[in-house]
Amino acid sequence: MTYKSSTIKSKWKKTKWLLEESHLKQYVPATLPFSKSNLTSMLSSYSTVFFKPTSGSGGNNIIRIKKKDGGYQTQYNTVKTTYTTQEKLYKGLKRFAGKKDFLLQKGIRLAKSNGKPFDIRVMVQKTSNGSWVSTGLFTKVGKPNKVATNYNQGGTVEYFNKTMARSEFNSISIQQMEHKLKQLGVSVGHNFDRHYKGFKELGLDVALDQSGKPWILEVNTRPQFYPLKALKDKSLYHRIVSYGKQYGRTK
């Protein structure tokens, strides 16, 4: 059976969909298309801004920009560069972007598990009768010196409860958070259905800030979950695949 689920590459298009609804907008960090004026506006409001490709995946080509005394520091993978003026920073980013479109997004100070930053993937899939269900949560725990938490950026994949147990949150707030994230996943599924036909699965990348507020960094329309196969307990992997088989997703 061939894979049947709609795919939208543009992160900006998907972000705009979320921003149209007030109950979802509150979970979206400030995001704007990259331009000189938008760079000025974002850096005047936030101390950390992420520069990411509009249609990239896997945490590739993401640059973190931090305001520093006497200028700006960028980090790409593990390489840091300092720019003395915003003009020089803009030119550097423009050169990096080439002809590709990029976005600017407010940086979220990620909650940590055993001192390592992490974010959460909320897997949402359609049942055979067409209703959305959040089929699983797992976490991507980053390397402390990396910009992105992704598996192919050296991060590790873990079960949500395992990561959370090593974080600063207590067990009651962890349970509440799990419930809230699953509800959020289903709400995003309904939002996407209102804009485009044929979605069968979505993967929300959610950051928790240090106070425990969830932020939707982006929504993947063809989310990867194969790293779950490497975990000792493969039950979540099998659960996601069991839903995926009806629309041709087998791994």
C-alpha positions in Angstrom: 0.0 0.0 0.0 1.4 3.4 -0.9 1.8 6.2 1.7 -1.4 8.3 1.8 -1.0 11.4 3.9 -0.7 15.0 2.8 2.7 16.8 3.2 3.3 20.5 3.5 6.9 21.6 3.5 6.6 25.3 4.3 7.0 25.9 8.0 5.8 29.5 7.5 2.5 28.3 5.9 1.9 25.8 8.8 2.8 28.5 11.4 0.3 30.9 9.9 -2.4 28.3 10.2 -1.8 27.9 13.9 -1.7 31.7 14.4 -5.2 32.1 13.0 -6.7 30.4 16.1 -6.4 32.1 19.4 -6.5 28.9 21.4 -3.4 27.7 19.4 -1.7 31.1 18.9 -0.7 31.3 22.6 1.5 28.2 22.1 3.4 29.5 19.1 6.7 31.4 19.7 7.0 34.7 17.8 8.0 33.7 14.2 8.6 35.8 11.1 10.0 35.3 7.7 13.7 36.3 7.5 14.3 39.9 6.3 16.4 42.8 7.4 13.5 44.6 9.2 12.2 41.4 10.8 15.7 40.6 12.1 15.9 44.1 13.7 12.4 43.7 15.2 13.1 40.2 16.6 16.5 41.2 18.1 15.0 44.2 19.7 12.4 42.0 21.5 14.4 38.8 22.3 17.9 37.9 23.5 18.0 34.6 21.6 16.6 34.1 18.1 16.7 31.0 15.9 17.3 31.2 12.1 15.9 28.2 10.4 15.1 27.0 6.9 11.4 27.3 5.9 11.4 23.8 4.5 14.3 22.1 6.3 14.1 18.9 8.4 16.1 17.0 10.9 17.4 20.1 12.7 19.7 20.9 9.8 20.9 24.4 8.9 19.7 26.0 12.1 21.6 28.9 13.5 21.1 30.3 17.0 21.7 34.0 17.4 22.4 35.5 20.8 22.8 39.1 21.8 26.1 39.7 23.4 27.9 42.7 24.8 29.3 44.5 21.8 27.5 42.5 19.2 25.9 39.2 18.3 27.1 35.6 18.5 25.8 32.9 16.1 26.2 29.2 16.6 25.9 26.7 13.7 26.4 23.1 14.9 29.2 23.7 17.3 30.8 26.6 15.4 30.5 30.1 17.0 30.9 33.4 15.1 30.8 36.9 16.5 29.5 39.9 14.6 30.1 43.4 15.8 27.0 45.0 14.1 23.6 43.9 13.1 24.4 44.9 9.5 27.3 42.4 9.5 25.1 39.8 11.1 22.4 40.3 8.5 24.9 40.0 5.6 26.3 36.8 7.2 22.9 35.2 7.5 21.9 36.3 4.0 25.0 34.7 2.6 24.2 31.5 4.5 20.6 31.5 3.2 21.6 31.9 -0.4 18.4 31.7 -2.5 16.5 29.7 0.2 13.8 31.1 2.5 14.4 31.2 6.2 12.4 32.0 9.3 13.3 33.8 12.5 11.9 32.4 15.7 12.1 33.5 19.3 14.4 31.3 21.3 12.8 29.3 24.1 15.0 28.4 27.1 14.4 24.6 27.1 13.6 22.7 30.3 16.4 20.3 31.1 16.6 16.6 32.1 19.7 15.8 34.0 21.2 19.1 32.9 20.5 18.4 29.1 18.0 20.4 27.1 15.1 18.4 25.6 12.0 18.9 23.5 9.0 16.7 22.9 7.5 15.0 19.9 3.7 14.6 20.0 2.6 12.0 17.5 -0.9 12.5 16.2 -2.6 10.0 13.9 -6.0 9.4 12.4 -8.0 6.4 13.2 -9.7 4.4 10.5 -12.9 6.3 11.2 -11.2 9.7 10.6 -10.8 11.0 14.2 -7.5 12.3 15.4 -5.7 10.7 18.4 -2.4 11.5 20.1 -0.8 8.0 19.8 2.4 8.8 21.7 4.9 11.2 23.2 8.6 10.9 23.1 11.5 13.2 23.9 14.6 14.3 22.0 17.3 15.0 24.5 20.0 17.2 23.1 23.7 17.4 23.5 24.5 20.4 25.8 26.7 22.1 23.1 24.4 21.6 20.1 21.8 24.0 18.7 19.2 21.3 17.9 18.0 18.3 19.9 17.4 16.1 16.8 18.5 12.5 16.7 20.7 13.1 13.7 22.3 16.0 15.5 23.6 13.7 18.2 20.5 13.8 20.4 19.0 10.7 22.0 15.4 9.6 21.9 13.6 8.6 25.1 10.2 8.0 26.5 8.4 11.1 27.8 8.0 9.9 31.4 11.6 8.8 31.7 12.9 12.2 30.6 10.4 14.1 32.7 11.3 12.1 35.8 14.8 13.5 35.6 13.6 17.1 35.1 12.6 19.7 37.6 8.8 19.0 37.3 6.9 17.0 39.9 4.8 13.9 39.1 1.4 15.7 39.2 2.5 18.4 36.8 4.0 15.8 34.5 0.7 14.0 34.3 -1.1 17.2 33.6 1.4 18.1 31.0 1.0 14.8 29.2 -2.8 15.3 29.1 -2.4 18.9 27.8 0.1 17.9 25.1 -2.2 15.1 23.8 -5.1 17.6 23.7 -2.9 20.1 21.9 -2.0 17.4 19.3 -5.6 16.7 18.5 -6.4 20.5 18.3 -3.6 20.9 15.8 -5.0 18.0 13.7 -8.4 19.7 13.5 -6.7 23.0 12.6 -4.7 21.4 9.8 -7.9 19.6 8.4 -9.6 23.0 8.1 -6.8 24.2 5.8 -6.0 21.2 3.6 -7.3 17.7 2.9 -5.7 14.4 3.4 -3.7 14.6 6.6 -3.4 11.2 8.3 -0.4 11.9 10.7 1.3 14.9 12.2 4.3 15.3 14.5 4.4 18.3 16.8 7.8 19.5 18.0 7.1 21.1 21.3 9.5 22.9 23.6 8.8 23.2 27.3 10.2 26.4 28.8 11.6 26.4 32.3 8.2 27.2 33.8 6.6 24.2 32.0 4.7 26.1 29.3 4.5 24.2 26.0 5.6 26.0 22.8 4.9 24.5 19.3 8.2 25.0 17.5 6.9 23.3 14.3 4.5 20.7 13.0 5.9 18.0 10.8 3.6 16.5 8.2 5.8 13.5 7.6 7.2 12.9 11.1 10.0 10.4 11.6 9.7 7.9 14.5 12.2 5.2 13.4 14.6 6.1 16.3 12.0 4.6 18.7 12.9 1.2 17.2 16.3 1.4 18.9 14.7 1.6 22.4 14.6 -1.5 24.5 10.9 -1.1 24.9 9.5 -1.0 21.4 5.8 -0.8 22.4 5.4 2.9 21.3 7.1 2.2 17.9 4.7 -0.8 17.3 1.7 1.3 18.4 2.5 4.1 15.9 3.1 1.6 13.1 -0.2 -0.1 13.9 -2.0 3.2 13.2 0.2 4.0 10.3 -0.5 0.8 8.3 -3.9 2.0 7.3 -2.3 4.9 5.3 0.7 3.0 4.1 3.3 3.9 6.7 5.2 0.9 7.9 8.3 2.4 9.5 
